[in-house]
Amino acid sequence: MAAAYPLGVNVLLARVGGAVYAVAGKCAHMACPLSGGRLEGFTVVCGCHDWRFDVRTGRFLDAPELGLTVYRTKLEAGKLFVNVGREENA
């Protein structure tokens, strides 16, 4: 996991297997930085209060109506592109 700030947007990058996922870098609960948490498979666990989110969908696992913004990613010619202009989920 790593934090990135393309165009000033706080984004958490998570590599699971051969895929890279990008979600909002702050937890939906009290805006704690997710980069201080841990990655367990497709689940990022917030380091502040153990809230758990699926990096593929951004959904909070205990209440799916809550979630993180998900950004599309693309690997091309060894570079990672994150589309911060178009949000997939909110």
Phi, psi and omega in degrees: 000146178208149174268143177221158182227061178293129182054029178080004180270129179284113184234136173261127178255132180228126177259122176233116186063230179264003183255150176244130180246149180229125178227168176306140186276359179240139179297146178292346179251107176066014173056032176294144179291122181291340179295344177272000180266207181221158179252126178235094186065236179269009184251126171261132182250121180296134180287345182275310187224016177062025173292141187241129182233144175276121183290343178282324185244342184081355186287139174286126189291335180270345179207089188301345178285348175259155178181183180252154172292136178250135180246140177290143177236156177212129173264125181214124178053041178077007180244147177259128176248133178240122180273097181270355181277340182231114181276137179274315180226157175227000000 
